[in-house]
Amino acid sequence: MPQGIRFILDGRVRELEGVDPTLTVLDWLRGAERRCGTKEGCREGDCGACTVVLAELHRGELRYRAVNACILFVPALDGKALLTVESLSAPGEALHPVQKAMVDCHGSQCGFCTPGFVMSLLALYETEPVPSRARIDEVLAGNLCRCTGYRPIVAAAGAAYRDGGGPRLAAHQAELAAKLRSIARSDTLALEHGNRRLSAPRTADALAELLERHPDAHVLAGGTDVGLWVTKQHRELDTLVYLGAVEELAEVAASGTHVEIGAAATYTDALAVLAGPIPALAELIRRIGSQQIRNVGTLVGNVANASPIGDTLPALVALGASAVLRRGAARRELALDDFFLGYRKTALAPGEFIERIRVPLPPAGTRFGTYKVSKRFDQDISAVCGGFAVRLRGGRVLEARLCYGGMAAIPKRARACEAALSGKPWTEETVGSVLPLLEAEFTPLSDMRASAAYRRLVARNLLRKFQIETSSPRRSGEQVAEAT
């Protein structure tokens, strides 16, 4: 039976019924609610003008995260609290410390982008201690301003911490947490609007059962790609199954041998765990989209999307990662080497989904590096991405796994180069001798991001760079990461 979406806005429980499952939070705010502080800029999660903050209970504690309202579907609000710039202070009340700092530091000119900047800084201010300049830059990378040049906005971040007196929302956390518990759902959310339907199960078993019954359904996680199908391609998605409410799939766990990343785990959650055992992969994830994108987008979604320029894929293949696939009660584990069959084509059977990704920790003696080359450092798609893992003994190559993105229809290993390196000394001369093999292994395309000739040159030079950076004596398992 169709149900309503329950969430909290400005301290009140709201319930929306009969809503199109693909209605974006931005369109609902500006249309039905007439909350025009949340701006429409790019409608693709790039400019940050639409930034809002979601509050949710995570392991019993409240957390606040900035997200892009323009590609977030309204059903994703279920069980959460939504904060917009209008939520920060009522008429006659004092401005929030972030707002006051933006005024005092002259951080706004035309004002169009300002609400988005305020909401990004709000999530930072309310959840983290005094940040470094690098952290402020990272948080603001997903917000575009064409007027101020960012200096006064960065200054406002510092001023808020210096003069703000501490988190403002903390005083109401107990009350908000109680309201969130009161609307927590234990059953599957089922929405219908015309011929469109969305189901949001609460358990992996319920998810598996739904997909077995609806094998043609579109699986929705963070929506950072699916959202663009609606806002840019104007596609009509009749049946959606949302896995973002399945808590067991949001887990990221590290053992002595692997890191396991659930299908609903966001990039932000994965990064926090990977930073310890596989720091090079964590640094690559910092380059994916913006803070807003990483707060909802998922690493498993990046794999399932199967884009040949998916940032994480070359690194995961080089590490020997595998996917645990599930259909009903049946599971199988498949190496990512065998998962990608063709351009955006995978080994997933109808009704099957990726339950989690298993990433092996690099064994002793392994040098691992990953490199992304794009026109911009932040918020850009790869022209070429490389993931390299070489296991050495006595200075010689025991095993090499070299994978490239942007060089073929799938993330592809340079197998001839790998074979040629086996048993050879790990030297610049050895690497130089195998580079001609790349010419035969890859036939990249020319497109808006790079020419084929440029991609070939970059592929060769990234492998050279990796050898140079890993040729000096290192501790076992030490890694490198580069964002070019």
Secondary structure, DSSP 4 states (H G I P E B T S, - for coil): ----EEEEETTEEEEE-S--TT-BHHHHHHTTS--TTS--S-SSSSS-TTEEEEEEEETTEEEEEEEETTS-BGGGGTTSEEE-GGGS--TTSPPPHHHHHHHHTT--SS-SSHHHHHHHHHHHHHHSSSPPHHHHHHHHTT---SSS-SHHHHHHHHHHHHHS-S-SGGGGHHHHHHHHHHT---S-EEEEETTEEEEE-SSHHHHHHHHHH-TTPEEESS-TTHHHHHHTT-----EEEE-TT-GGGG-EEE-SSEEEEETT-BHHHHHHHHTTT-HHHHHHHHTSS-HHHHTT-BHHHHHHHT-TT-THHHHHHHHT-EEEEEETTEEEEEEHHHHEEETTEESPPTT-EEEEEEEEPPPTTEEEEEEEE-SSSSS---SEEEEEEEEEETTEEEEEEEEEESSSSS-EE-HHHHHHHTTSB-SHHHHHHHTHHHHHH--PPP-SS--HHHHHHHHHHHHHHHHHHHSS---TT-EEEEE-
